[in-house]
Amino acid sequence: MYNGIGLSTPRGSGTNGYVVRNLSHIQARPQKRDERPIDQSQPAARKPNKEITAHDLKRKVEVECMKLQLKLEEKGLAQDEIDTKVDEFRQQKLKNIDFAQPRDAKSLKVHETHLLKEAKSKENEKVARAFRIDRQYEEGQAFNQELQQQKKEQRIRDREARQEEHERQKRRRERDHSDDDYDKEKQRRRRRHRDD
């Protein structure tokens, strides 16, 4: 034993007694803390690329066309006939394909990342509409006191403007009614005057 390390005696241990460093041990790297400032907003999620999603959908159509072609070749049809049937099938599928159609993320495979992103974004929009979350909402706004104060002042100004408009309309209606009453009274006097 050297400096309190190792065996006191190598007898019965099956070793020669030398202390050797374990080369297979991997030390854990120290975890770095997130260096972003607290008030900085989260990075925007990357949107799915429309061209890639369109390409994936067209690729699926081509796979179906290849399956049809193999099936027709097994039946022993002529190559010209196979080509025309496959082209008709392809045109029909491409005409009916809807690139804007929402897709269920559960039915997609892991490698279809852009289709998954598109499906997830549609799902997030649905949830936001269900909870009536504003599109301009940013995470953490509720804790920004200056922003909340500005919003409060804006709501107060909007409410005062609505009240002023309401009062203006109310006065206009009263004035219109009083004008109508004046006109009616005037007409009654004329009738009386004619009758006399």
GIKAQUI-V558274 format. One record per backbone hydrogen bond with DSSP energy under -1.0 kcal/mol. NH is the residue of the N-H (numbers start at 0). CO is the residue of the C=O. E is the energy in kcal/mol with one decimal. If there is no record, write none. Layout:
[[NH/CO/E] [NH/CO/E]]
//
This chain:
[[1/4/-1.9] [4/1/-2.1] [12/9/-1.7] [52/48/-2.1] [53/49/-2.5] [54/50/-2.4] [55/51/-2.6] [56/52/-2.1] [57/53/-2.5] [58/54/-2.5] [59/55/-1.9] [60/56/-1.6] [61/57/-2.2] [62/58/-2.1] [63/59/-2.0] [64/60/-2.2] [65/61/-2.3] [66/62/-2.1] [67/63/-2.2] [68/64/-2.6] [69/65/-2.5] [70/66/-2.2] [71/67/-2.6] [72/68/-2.3] [73/69/-2.0] [74/70/-1.2] [76/71/-1.6] [81/77/-2.3] [82/78/-2.7] [83/79/-2.2] [84/80/-2.3] [85/81/-2.7] [86/82/-2.5] [87/83/-2.4] [88/84/-2.4] [89/85/-2.7] [90/86/-2.7] [91/87/-2.4] [92/88/-2.4] [93/89/-2.8] [94/90/-2.0] [95/91/-1.8] [96/92/-1.1] [106/103/-1.0] [111/108/-1.2] [112/110/-1.5] [115/111/-2.3] [116/112/-2.7] [117/113/-2.3] [118/114/-2.4] [119/115/-2.7] [120/116/-2.7] [121/117/-2.2] [122/118/-2.2] [123/119/-2.6] [124/120/-2.3] [125/121/-2.1] [126/122/-2.2] [127/123/-2.5] [128/124/-2.4] [129/125/-2.3] [130/126/-2.4] [132/127/-2.9] [136/133/-1.3] [140/137/-1.5] [142/139/-1.1] [143/140/-1.4] [144/142/-1.0] [147/143/-2.2] [148/144/-2.3] [149/145/-2.3] [150/146/-2.5] [151/147/-2.2] [152/148/-2.4] [153/149/-2.3] [154/150/-2.4] [155/151/-2.2] [156/152/-2.4] [157/153/-2.6] [158/154/-2.5] [159/155/-2.5] [160/156/-2.4] [161/157/-2.4] [162/158/-2.4] [163/159/-2.5] [164/160/-2.3] [165/161/-2.4] [166/162/-2.7] [167/163/-2.5] [168/164/-2.4] [169/165/-2.3] [170/166/-2.6] [171/167/-2.2] [172/168/-2.5] [173/169/-2.4] [174/170/-2.6] [175/171/-2.7] [176/172/-2.8] [177/173/-2.5] [178/174/-2.7] [179/175/-2.4] [180/176/-2.7] [181/177/-2.4] [182/178/-2.6] [183/179/-2.6] [184/180/-2.4] [185/181/-2.3] [186/182/-2.4] [187/183/-2.2] [188/184/-2.1] [189/185/-2.1] [190/186/-2.3] [191/187/-2.5] [192/188/-2.6] [193/189/-2.6] [194/190/-2.7] [195/191/-1.9]]
//
